[in-house]
Amino acid sequence: MTDQKKISLKKEKDKSTKRMLAIIVFLLAFFYISAFWSQDWTIPGSRVSPLVILYRMFIVPFTSVEYLEKFPVRISEILETIAIAYAGGVAASIIAIPIAFLASRNIGGHFNYIGKAILNAIRAIPSIIFAILFVAALGVGPYPGVMAISINSIGMIGKFYAEVIESIDMNTVDAIRASGGNRVQAIWYGVLPQVLPDFASFSIYRFEIDVRASTILGLVGAGGIGVPLMIAQQQRNWEDVGVILIIVIVFVTIIDKLSGKIREKLV
């Protein structure tokens, strides 16, 4: 092929690329404008202004004895929420390990698509759906929340675990197999020592997410502080809503700081 033909082919490719980019930009702009103009931007009226609601939520709880006395009760409920997240996270961290090994390319081999399909299916379903199903089956309480958190967390934790397993140094595993070790011994002595610190780090990070998720799951009756939050919101008791939100913000901040320090020590 002559240089002239190469230059002409390159120009044709550049033109086709520019045309494709122009089409993509046009379609994105068209869909964005269509979605923007199709929305109803009218704001329904309200008898209470947002400033009044914010005042009732974040000022009144600190100035009223009635709501100051509710803080110990709500703290016990947030502790139940944290316990739900902890129990669900521990169960998910353990169950996700074999699924992650199956989903990893270097360990699962030709059957890794089965593990990936399981993890993808779990991640595709929101945790609130699991909570609704378990509340319907088991009744209102913390146990449905633990079940919903544990199953939903398996999908994300298992994905992280599988990616860590795929990035390990396989020379250690191959050396154990070459010296006569079986597959279980190769995983126990060659894989787990390399991945356990990252496994622990990801599990702690997921625990932070599960604490926030447990609060939301309580809105459908899955235990914890979400139940009184739902009742207070329905009754428009903004002072009680504020007490709950203040406690949630404080505890989530504390957990975030502590888990961040622990992850720094592990990784």
N, C-alpha and C positions, 0 to 999 in steps of 0.2 A: 504494500500500500504506500503510495507516494505521500510526501509531506502535505501536498495541496489537499488531498482527500482527507487526511487526518484533521487538518485545520477546518475543512468544511463540515466534517462530522462533529467536531467539537462545537462549532457554531450552532449546528442544528440541535445538539443536546442542550446547549445553553438557552436557546430560544424555547425549547419544549419545557425546560425547567422553569423559566420565567413565566410562561403561559400557565403552568400548573400552579405556581405560587399566586399568580393573579386570580385564578379561579378560586383557590382556597380562601384568599383574603376577601374576595367578593362574597362568597357563601357565608363566611363567618360574620361579616358586616350585615348581610341580609338577615340572617337568623337572629342576630343580636337586636337589630332595629325592630324586627317583627315581634320578638319577645317583649321588648321594652314597650312598644305601643299597644300591645294586646293586654297589658296589665291594667287593672282597675286601681287607680291611685287615689280614689276618694278615701278620706279618713273618717270613720264613724265617730260621732260625737260621744262625749263622756261627761258625766256629772262631776267627776273628780279629776282634777288636773294631775299630770305626772309629778309635778313638784310636791303636791300634797301627799301623793302615794309614797314618794321617796322620803319625805319627812316622817311619815308614819312608820316606814320600814326601818330607817337607820338612825332616827333621832329619838323617837318616843320610847323604844325599848330600853334606852339608857337613862331615861328621865322618869319612867313610871315604875313604881314598886311592884305593881301587878305583873309586869312583863320581866322585870329583873328576877323575880322569883321563879320564872319559867326556865331560866338558863340551865340550872342543874338537871331538870327533867329532859330538856332537849340534848344536853351533853350525853346523858345515858343513852339516848336514842341514836346519836351519831356514833357512839361506841359500838352499838349493835350493827350499824351500817358498816363500820370498819371491820367488825368481826365477820360479817357476810362476805365482804370483799376478800378478806384474808383466807377464809375457808375455801371459797371458790377459786382463788388464785393458786393456793397450794394444790388442790385437786387437779386443776388445769395444767399446772407445771409438771406434775407427775405423769398424767395421762398423755400429754403432748409429746413426751420423749420417744416412746416407740413409734408413734405416727410420724414424727420428724425423721427418725432413722429410715423409715420406709419411704418417706418423700424425698430424701436426699439422693442425688444421682450417684454419688460414689459409694454409698452403702446399700441403698434400695435397689440399685441396678435397673433391670428392665421393668421392675414392678413399682418404680417410684411414681408413676402416674397415678397409681391407686391412692397413695398417701397424699399427693397433691390434690386429687379430686376431693378427698375427704376434707382437707383443710379449706379448699375453695368453697365447698358447699356450706361449711360452718360459718365462714366469714361473710357469705352472701346473705345470711339471715341476721337481722338486727337483734341485739340482746333483749329489747323490749318485747319482741315476738316470743322468744323463749320464756320470758317472765310471764306473759299472758297465758301461754300454754300450761306452764307448771302451776300457776295460781289456779287455773281452771281444774287441773287434775289433782292437786294436793291441798288446795285451800290457801287462805291468806296467812302469811307468816314469813319468817326468815328462811325456812327451808327451800321454798321455791326460788328465792333470791339467790341462794347458794348454788342451786342447780343451774339457774340461768347464767350466772356469772361464770361458773366453771366450764360449761359447754361452749359459751360464746368466746371465752378467752383461749380455748384450745386452738381455735383457728389462727389467731394472730401469733400466739406464743409458738405454736408448731411451725409456722412459716419462718419466724426468726431462728428457731432451733435448726431447721433444715438448712438455712443459708449458712449458719455457723459450721455445721457438719461438713458442708460442701467446700468450705474454705480451709479445712485442716490439712496438715502435712501427712500425706498417706505413706511416706517412707517408714514411719514408725509402725504402722499397721502391717505393711508388707514385710517388715523385718520380723514381727511376731509370727506371722503366718509362715514365713520361710523357715523359722526355727522350730516349727512343729505345733504352734498354737492353733487352736480352732477359732471359728468365727466369733464365738462369744468372748473368748479370751482376748482376741484382737480388739474387739469393741471396748471391753472392760479396761484393758491396760493401755491401749493405743489411742482410742478415740475420747473416752470420757475425761481423762486428765486434761486434754486440750480444750474441751468445750464447756466444762462445768463452770468456770468463772463467767463466761459470756452467758450461759444459761441462767445463772443466778442474777446477773445484771438485768437481763431482759425480763425475768420474772418480777423483780422489784419494780421495774419501770411499768410493767403491766398492772401491778398492784395499785399504783397511783391512779391509773385509768379506771380500775375496777371500783375504787372508792367513789369516784364521781359517778360512775355508771350505777352503783348501788343506790345512790340517792334518787336517780331517775326511776329505777325499777320499783322503788317504793311507791311511786305514784299509781301503779297498777296493783298494789297490795302485796308486793314481794318483801315486806318487812323493812325495818330500819326507819330512818328519819323521813323518808319520802311519804309515808302514810300521813303523819300530821301536817306535812307540807301541802299535800293534796287537799286535806280537809280545810286548812286555813285559807288556801287560795280560793276554794269554792265558796267559802263563807265571806270572802273579801275581808278577812281579818289580817290586814297588812302589817300590823304590829307583830303578830305571831309569825307571819312569813319572814319579816325582817330578823327576828330572833333566830330562826332556823338558818337563814342565809348567812348571817354573821358567823354562826358556829361552824357551818360548812366551810366558809372561806378560811377561817382560822385553822381548822384541822387539816384541810387540804394543803394549805401553805406549810404547816409544820411537817406533814408527811412528805411533801415535795423536797423540803430542805434536808430532812433526815435521809431519805432514799437517795438523794443526789450525792451526799457524802459517802454512803455505803457503796454506791456504784463506782465512785472514784477509787475506793480502796480495792474493789474487786478487779477492775479492768486495768 
